[in-house]
Structures are given as C-alpha cells and as structure tokens.
Amino acid sequence: MDNNQKQGQSVDLPKADVLTRLALSDSGFVFDPVTGNSFTVNGSGLAILRRLQQQGTDLAAAVAFLCEEFDVEAMAAERDVIEFANLLRNAFK
C-alpha cells in the first residue's frame, strides 16, 4: 500500500514545493509569498506544517510524528492530518 493511501482512500498531501515556500511564524501565522494568501493555524497545525516542510509529504511519517508530539492515537492523528491536508490543498488552488 502506498504511504499516502489508507483504507483504500487516496490522500493527496500538499506538494513539497508549495510547503517549502510558506513562511511560518511561531504564533501560527502562515504566509504564501507566491499567492499572497495568509491564514493562521493552531499548535498542531503548525507542528504538522513544520514537519511536512522539513521531512516531506509522507502521510505515515506525519501521523507518527503527530502521535509522538501530541500523545494522540494513530486513528485520530491520521484523520487530523488528512483533514488538514485537504484544507491546505483548498487554500492553494
């Protein structure tokens, strides 16, 4: 099974080049200098974005990181990462 596929569901994480161009502040402010879009994220969203920027767009690794960082169950972490990825993709259309 592909790293970005779970339970028969395809998961499209944001592309690495999109993620690396984002400017992130410690307060959760996110700015895309290419589109001019900006938004804010909570602590877990910021952690996921930083993890994806640094380590790439591997769903399983992002879920494992979230489980370890925030002491959450894998199912909840996977759901959160997938939901967040969908929000990010929509923000960069």
Secondary structure by P-SEA (a helix, b strand, c coil): ccccccccbbbbcccaaaaaacccccccccccccccccccccaaaaaaaaaaacccccaaaaaaaaaaaccccaaaaaaaaaaaaaaaaaaac
